[in-house]
């Protein structure tokens, strides 16, 4: 399966998809030293973001989530890449600063709601974001 | 994005290397926002001065190393600790030095160390229609709604980049149409809601935030004599429960009369909803032990101190219960010098400055409830501090402080 979208942050990443069932605030919702979801109200509490392709159905809450993403990058627990359905300015500035300060690239891809719906949690994917264009490739599942 | 000559000059380093770096980040940010161009701002209010971790320092240090200076008047939000009363700090001790470093770096960049979440009360009041770059959720909703100034929801990093360049992308709540209401709420009056006046505004804010996450509501039926402290409470609570960044209130807020409401869907908020909001934020039983009363989230105003002084006059606090009020250094100094506030000193009220007790652990008693009049404190306090918190009227808070246990509702 090949999904095209809009690249917010350039770069390449491979990893296992972590598809969130609900929005998540990185600030207050994630342990910044371990990259684990700690929000008690989140259905995927305990899941680890580090090194994953994080698929987020919108983000929630604090404007300090940009700091949270940079702290995750500094501690080596940032997601490998981020896939959203809307351009999120807060996460975008976080990814830009993570690269600027620590040289950690977190490519970001915006896809349509329809394409987002096709993503499967746990699939291994490869993300390629360059100059506004982005492609996510995933293995086809028995079809 | 289409760049004006000033934008290109900033990017090219004609105003220094720090401004060039900040502008490069803003161009990427503006592109992600879908903005077509930049606009000038008149002031900035920085939230990134609140210590989150070493990256907070690394970011500010980078601009200091490049010789950066803010290009517009810039105020600072609260810090993670009250550095003037370090003995009150019950959190990790190393945070004091880290926070001092972060504050000093921002001062080196030319920011004013106001260290308050409510500079709009006295020191910095953006005018109607003025474009500014303010961060911190209660400040954003207050200046947008109550003062009619224009800021988008800025957060860490973007706020400082805007201050260092004097530019922001024309996006979000800077644009006319984005300020138009997407929903009209018909509110119950205070009488119909059946709530004490000082809980009513928190209750309305909480429900509105929940029902209108990320959109602009138009409120019909808010009391026409609502004062700034009450609107501050409404906005801060709505920003906590649902990212409220701008509300209009008919007959109350400055832009309301100009807002197109025809064709906007109207919904009623019921007295049952406001009552349920208060009940969810006040899970306390009469007679439970009270460790502390925490007021001033957002920072207390002079008027609120005057009301507190009248409330505690000739009363005696239980030694089991501490009373903390968070405010700015500037307002604390005014209160300290004025004999009209002697009743506060007689009651043993601690005035915490530069920070806020919903962030900074200052309550020494490790058991017992924390009582507050703030919907924002009641929303965030339990997660931030790991404490049980109950929202109630000022009179009930003080009556509880007299006995050390939760008083009956007034």
Boltz contact constraints between the chains, C-beta under 6 A:
constraints:
  - contact:
      token1: [A, 8]
      token2: [B, 32]
      max_distance: 6.0
  - contact:
      token1: [A, 63]
      token2: [B, 153]
      max_distance: 6.0
  - contact:
      token1: [A, 63]
      token2: [B, 155]
      max_distance: 6.0
  - contact:
      token1: [A, 64]
      token2: [B, 156]
      max_distance: 6.0
  - contact:
      token1: [A, 66]
      token2: [B, 155]
      max_distance: 6.0
  - contact:
      token1: [A, 66]
      token2: [B, 156]
      max_distance: 6.0
  - contact:
      token1: [A, 66]
      token2: [B, 157]
      max_distance: 6.0
  - contact:
      token1: [A, 67]
      token2: [B, 52]
      max_distance: 6.0
  - contact:
      token1: [A, 67]
      token2: [B, 156]
      max_distance: 6.0
  - contact:
      token1: [A, 70]
      token2: [B, 55]
      max_distance: 6.0
  - contact:
      token1: [A, 71]
      token2: [B, 53]
      max_distance: 6.0
  - contact:
      token1: [A, 71]
      token2: [B, 55]
      max_distance: 6.0
  - contact:
      token1: [A, 74]
      token2: [B, 55]
      max_distance: 6.0
  - contact:
      token1: [A, 87]
      token2: [B, 32]
      max_distance: 6.0
  - contact:
      token1: [A, 89]
      token2: [B, 29]
      max_distance: 6.0
  - contact:
      token1: [A, 89]
      token2: [B, 32]
      max_distance: 6.0
  - contact:
      token1: [A, 89]
      token2: [B, 33]
      max_distance: 6.0
  - contact:
      token1: [A, 90]
      token2: [B, 155]
      max_distance: 6.0
  - contact:
      token1: [A, 92]
      token2: [B, 32]
      max_distance: 6.0
  - contact:
      token1: [A, 93]
      token2: [B, 29]
      max_distance: 6.0
  - contact:
      token1: [A, 93]
      token2: [B, 157]
      max_distance: 6.0
  - contact:
      token1: [A, 93]
      token2: [B, 158]
      max_distance: 6.0
  - contact:
      token1: [A, 96]
      token2: [B, 25]
      max_distance: 6.0
  - contact:
      token1: [A, 96]
      token2: [B, 28]
      max_distance: 6.0
  - contact:
      token1: [A, 97]
      token2: [B, 157]
      max_distance: 6.0
  - contact:
      token1: [A, 101]
      token2: [B, 58]
      max_distance: 6.0
